[in-house]
Amino acid sequence: MNTFDKQLMGQGVTPATILAYFDGEAVKGRRLLPDRATVSGMGTYRKYRQAVAFMADAAVTSVLDVGCNRGSIEFLFHELHPAEAATTTINGIDISSKAIEQATALELRNCAFRTYDGSSLHEST
């Protein structure tokens, strides 16, 4: 364990507390997309739109969204660029199973969401 990990553990930050935090955030009932009528919401929305613009590039056929949360960016991509979304494969991963349940419930075409805690790397077959 490195020094940084030891400091976090000393502050009560563990994989279990991190998971509990993000599961708790996922079930708070917040909007899927940020509120553009607020300053912070507009800033976040602009970041989402920038990500979506990159995803809509003709050269992009596959996307990995690490920390996809509830699928907000994927939802916006499908909303703003339906033709590109139809030909782009998106894999979203997040530590929170609660967030993944909500993302999966969106039933977005070509999107697969799964829980992943980052503790190991999986080899592709």
VOROTI-863793 format. One record per atom (N, C-alpha, C): residue number from 0; residue in three letters; x, y, z. Coordinates in pm, whole numbers, plus 50000, padded with zeros to 5 digits. Each point is the difference from the previous one (the first is absolute). Example, Ala and Ser with C-alpha at 12.3 -4.5 7.8 and 13.67 -1.06 7.14 Angstrom:
% residues 2
0 Ala 51319 49431 50780
0 Ala 49911 50119 50000
0 Ala 50090 50120 50000
1 Ser 49965 50105 49928
1 Ser 50082 50119 50006
1 Ser 49923 50109 50073
END
This chain:
% residues 125
0 Met 50085 49883 50000
0 Met 49915 50117 50000
0 Met 50090 50124 50000
1 Asn 49971 50096 49911
1 Asn 50084 50120 49993
1 Asn 49959 50102 50107
2 Thr 50078 50106 50012
2 Thr 49978 50102 50104
2 Thr 49864 50066 49986
3 Phe 49962 50031 49876
3 Phe 49870 50065 49977
3 Phe 49885 49910 50047
4 Asp 50007 49871 49965
4 Asp 49897 49906 50043
4 Asp 49993 49992 50152
5 Lys 50115 50001 50064
5 Lys 50003 49995 50147
5 Lys 49936 50125 50061
6 Gln 50024 50116 49939
6 Gln 49939 50123 50050
6 Gln 49848 49995 49985
7 Leu 49953 49951 49886
7 Leu 49855 49990 49980
7 Leu 49938 49904 50101
8 Met 50064 49885 50019
8 Met 49947 49902 50094
8 Met 49997 50059 50141
9 Gly 50100 50080 50034
9 Gly 50005 50065 50131
9 Gly 49887 50099 50019
10 Gln 49945 50051 49891
10 Gln 49888 50094 50005
10 Gln 49866 49929 49987
11 Gly 50001 49868 50001
11 Gly 49876 49924 49991
11 Gly 49953 49977 49858
12 Val 50083 50032 49901
12 Val 49963 49978 49861
12 Val 50044 49860 49961
13 Thr 49903 49918 49970
13 Thr 50026 49862 49960
13 Thr 49919 49971 49874
14 Pro 50029 49891 49932
14 Pro 49916 49964 49885
14 Pro 49851 49993 50037
15 Ala 49970 49952 50119
15 Ala 49860 49990 50042
15 Ala 49936 50138 50020
16 Thr 50075 50096 50057
16 Thr 49942 50134 50020
16 Thr 49985 50073 49867
17 Ile 50091 49976 49908
17 Ile 49989 50060 49866
17 Ile 49875 49946 49930
18 Leu 49983 49870 50003
18 Leu 49883 49939 49938
18 Leu 49871 50052 50064
19 Ala 49996 50008 50131
19 Ala 49881 50050 50070
19 Ala 49969 50143 49958
20 Tyr 50103 50081 49986
20 Tyr 49980 50139 49959
20 Tyr 49935 50007 49862
21 Phe 50057 49931 49902
21 Phe 49948 50009 49863
21 Phe 49864 49932 49985
22 Asp 49975 49892 50073
22 Asp 49866 49941 50001
22 Asp 49899 50099 50057
23 Gly 50039 50069 50108
23 Gly 49912 50100 50060
23 Gly 49970 50115 49906
24 Glu 50101 50044 49926
24 Glu 49980 50108 49902
24 Glu 49904 49956 49890
25 Ala 50010 49875 49958
25 Ala 49918 49951 49889
25 Ala 49851 49995 50034
26 Val 49968 49982 50126
26 Val 49859 49984 50038
26 Val 49937 50129 50052
27 Lys 50069 50112 49988
27 Lys 49946 50126 50052
27 Lys 49889 50059 49914
28 Gly 49976 49944 49885
28 Gly 49889 50048 49918
28 Gly 50030 50128 49923
29 Arg 50125 50024 49973
29 Arg 50037 50120 49924
29 Arg 49964 49985 49853
30 Arg 49997 50112 49932
30 Arg 49972 50002 49857
30 Arg 50107 49920 49925
31 Leu 49961 49941 49889
31 Leu 50096 49927 49918
31 Leu 50098 50097 49935
32 Leu 49948 50111 49950
32 Leu 50085 50103 49941
32 Leu 50001 50121 50092
33 Pro 50113 50071 50003
33 Pro 50009 50117 50090
33 Pro 49902 50110 49962
34 Asp 49961 50080 50097
34 Asp 49908 50111 49980
34 Asp 50075 50117 49936
35 Arg 49972 50027 49874
35 Arg 50070 50105 49927
35 Arg 49961 50140 50047
36 Ala 49900 50010 50086
36 Ala 49957 50130 50052
36 Ala 50088 50047 50116
37 Thr 50090 49914 50047
37 Thr 50091 50038 50108
37 Thr 50141 50011 49944
38 Val 50083 50077 50065
38 Val 50138 50018 49954
38 Val 50075 49867 50001
39 Ser 49994 49928 50111
39 Ser 50073 49873 50007
39 Ser 49941 49897 49905
40 Gly 49868 50000 49987
40 Gly 49935 49907 49907
40 Gly 50039 50028 49856
41 Met 50006 50128 49963
41 Met 50039 50036 49865
41 Met 50144 49958 49974
42 Gly 50087 50020 50097
42 Gly 50140 49958 49983
42 Gly 50012 49850 49979
43 Thr 49928 49924 50078
43 Thr 50003 49854 49985
43 Thr 49939 49959 49867
44 Tyr 49889 50063 49962
44 Tyr 49936 49967 49874
44 Tyr 50095 50027 49883
45 Arg 50074 50110 50005
45 Arg 50094 50032 49894
45 Arg 50109 49893 49991
46 Lys 50046 49949 50113
46 Lys 50099 49892 49999
46 Lys 49940 49874 49937
47 Tyr 49877 49970 50034
47 Tyr 49933 49883 49941
47 Tyr 49988 50016 49849
48 Arg 49960 50120 49955
48 Arg 49986 50025 49855
48 Arg 50134 49985 49929
49 Gln 50108 50042 50065
49 Gln 50133 49985 49939
49 Gln 50034 49852 49984
50 Ala 49973 49922 50103
50 Ala 50025 49856 49993
50 Ala 49917 49937 49888
51 Val 49876 50041 49990
51 Val 49909 49947 49898
51 Val 50050 50039 49860
52 Ala 50052 50120 49985
52 Ala 50053 50043 49871
52 Ala 50118 49911 49958
53 Phe 50087 49966 50095
53 Phe 50110 49909 49969
53 Phe 49946 49862 49959
54 Met 49899 49954 50070
54 Met 49941 49869 49970
54 Met 49935 49998 49863
55 Ala 49949 50114 49953
55 Ala 49930 50007 49873
55 Ala 50093 50007 49879
56 Asp 50129 50015 50025
56 Asp 50097 50006 49890
56 Asp 49990 49872 49917
57 Ala 50004 50014 49869
57 Ala 49984 49886 49909
57 Ala 50106 49892 50022
58 Ala 50117 50037 50049
58 Ala 50107 49903 50023
58 Ala 49978 49915 50124
59 Val 49907 50039 50085
59 Val 49975 49928 50126
59 Val 49894 49893 49978
60 Thr 50038 49876 50029
60 Thr 49905 49889 49987
60 Thr 49977 49929 50133
61 Ser 50088 50027 50097
61 Ser 49990 49933 50129
61 Ser 50045 50096 50110
62 Val 49925 50000 50111
62 Val 50028 50090 50111
62 Val 50000 49921 50130
63 Leu 50096 50030 50086
63 Leu 50001 49947 50136
63 Leu 49982 50119 50094
64 Asp 49891 50000 50075
64 Asp 49973 50107 50097
64 Asp 50029 49946 50139
65 Val 50114 50040 50054
65 Val 50041 49958 50134
65 Val 49940 50097 50100
66 Gly 49917 49947 50089
66 Gly 49928 50086 50094
66 Gly 49874 50055 49935
67 Cys 49929 49915 49929
67 Cys 49883 50042 49921
67 Cys 49882 50044 50085
68 Asn 50003 49969 50128
68 Asn 49892 50035 50090
68 Asn 49869 49944 49946
69 Arg 49898 50083 49986
69 Arg 49866 49954 49962
69 Arg 49977 50006 49849
70 Gly 50106 50023 49921
70 Gly 49986 50001 49855
70 Gly 49959 50134 49941
71 Ser 50027 50107 50071
71 Ser 49959 50133 49954
71 Ser 50061 50038 49865
72 Ile 50129 49979 49985
72 Ile 50066 50036 49874
72 Ile 49950 49912 49887
73 Glu 49980 49874 50026
73 Glu 49948 49909 49898
73 Glu 49860 50042 49958
74 Phe 49918 50038 50097
74 Phe 49865 50047 49971
74 Phe 50004 50125 49911
75 Leu 50085 50095 50036
75 Leu 50011 50123 49922
75 Leu 50051 49971 49859
76 Phe 50093 49909 49987
76 Phe 50051 49959 49868
76 Phe 49887 49948 49913
77 His 49918 49914 50054
77 His 49886 49946 49925
77 His 49899 50109 49965
78 Glu 49984 50095 50089
78 Glu 49904 50108 49978
78 Glu 50048 50097 49892
79 Leu 50128 50038 50004
79 Leu 50052 50101 49908
79 Leu 50053 49943 49868
80 His 50044 49875 50001
80 His 50061 49939 49882
80 His 49946 49859 49978
81 Pro 49871 49986 49971
81 Pro 49944 49865 49988
81 Pro 50062 49916 49889
82 Ala 50036 50061 49887
82 Ala 50060 49922 49891
82 Ala 50136 49944 50041
83 Glu 50082 50083 50064
83 Glu 50131 49955 50045
83 Glu 49988 49898 50113
84 Ala 49903 50020 50087
84 Ala 49978 49907 50111
84 Ala 49961 49862 49949
85 Ala 49936 49996 49885
85 Ala 49957 49872 49942
85 Ala 50118 49918 49950
86 Thr 50114 50063 49976
86 Thr 50116 49929 49946
86 Thr 50121 50001 50094
87 Thr 49982 50047 50121
87 Thr 50109 50007 50098
87 Thr 49972 49906 50116
88 Thr 50095 49916 50032
88 Thr 49989 49909 50114
88 Thr 50054 50071 50123
89 Ile 49922 50000 50107
89 Ile 50042 50067 50123
89 Ile 49997 49901 50115
90 Asn 50110 49993 50072
90 Asn 50009 49920 50121
90 Asn 50022 50096 50116
91 Gly 49909 49998 50095
91 Gly 50011 50083 50118
91 Gly 50028 49916 50122
92 Ile 50095 50044 50081
92 Ile 50031 49928 50123
92 Ile 49997 50099 50117
93 Asp 49958 49951 50114
93 Asp 49992 50083 50120
93 Asp 50009 49909 50121
94 Ile 50049 50054 50110
94 Ile 50011 49924 50125
94 Ile 49862 49973 50062
95 Ser 49903 50086 49971
95 Ser 49870 49993 50065
95 Ser 49901 49911 49924
96 Ser 49959 49892 50063
96 Ser 49900 49914 49937
96 Ser 49865 50072 49989
97 Lys 49973 50091 50093
97 Lys 49875 50078 49995
97 Lys 50000 50090 49876
98 Ala 50113 50064 49971
98 Ala 50010 50084 49881
98 Ala 49989 49916 49873
99 Ile 50063 49884 49999
99 Ile 49996 49911 49884
99 Ile 49857 49952 49975
100 Glu 49926 49970 50105
100 Glu 49859 49961 49984
100 Glu 49922 50109 49930
101 Gln 50022 50125 50040
101 Gln 49928 50112 49939
101 Gln 50044 50022 49856
102 Ala 50129 49988 49973
102 Ala 50049 50017 49863
102 Ala 49942 49891 49909
103 Thr 50000 49877 50048
103 Thr 49946 49889 49922
103 Thr 49851 50018 49972
104 Ala 49929 50054 50097
104 Ala 49855 50022 49984
104 Ala 49968 50101 49890
105 Leu 50097 50081 49959
105 Leu 49977 50094 49890
105 Leu 49981 49928 49867
106 Glu 50045 49875 49992
106 Glu 49988 49917 49881
106 Glu 50049 50071 49874
107 Leu 50121 50054 50009
107 Leu 50059 50071 49887
107 Leu 50063 49901 49903
108 Arg 49972 50019 49874
108 Arg 50051 49912 49894
108 Arg 50152 50004 49998
109 Asn 50062 49884 49983
109 Asn 50145 49984 49989
109 Asn 50075 50038 50127
110 Cys 49933 50007 50113
110 Cys 50065 50033 50127
110 Cys 49993 49880 50093
111 Ala 50113 49968 50058
111 Ala 50007 49895 50102
111 Ala 50063 50062 50124
112 Phe 49936 49979 50113
112 Phe 50049 50056 50126
112 Phe 50030 49886 50096
113 Arg 50110 50015 50073
113 Arg 50030 49897 50100
113 Arg 50077 50061 50117
114 Thr 49989 49932 50111
114 Thr 50069 50042 50121
114 Thr 50145 49954 49991
115 Tyr 50090 50091 50038
115 Tyr 50143 49969 50000
115 Tyr 50066 50086 50104
116 Asp 50077 49939 50089
116 Asp 50060 50076 50109
116 Asp 50146 50038 49976
117 Gly 50055 49962 49887
117 Gly 50135 50038 49966
117 Gly 50109 49923 50073
118 Ser 49963 49896 50072
118 Ser 50099 49928 50080
118 Ser 50086 49907 49917
119 Ser 49958 49968 49878
119 Ser 50080 49913 49914
119 Ser 49973 50037 49855
120 Leu 50094 49965 49915
120 Leu 49982 50021 49857
120 Leu 49957 49869 49936
121 His 49904 50008 49913
121 His 49951 49882 49931
121 His 50064 49995 49862
122 Glu 50047 49883 49965
122 Glu 50057 49983 49867
122 Glu 49888 49976 49901
123 Ser 50011 50064 49885
123 Ser 49899 49977 49896
123 Ser 50031 49869 49931
124 Thr 49896 49937 49951
124 Thr 50018 49871 49935
124 Thr 49987 50012 49851
END
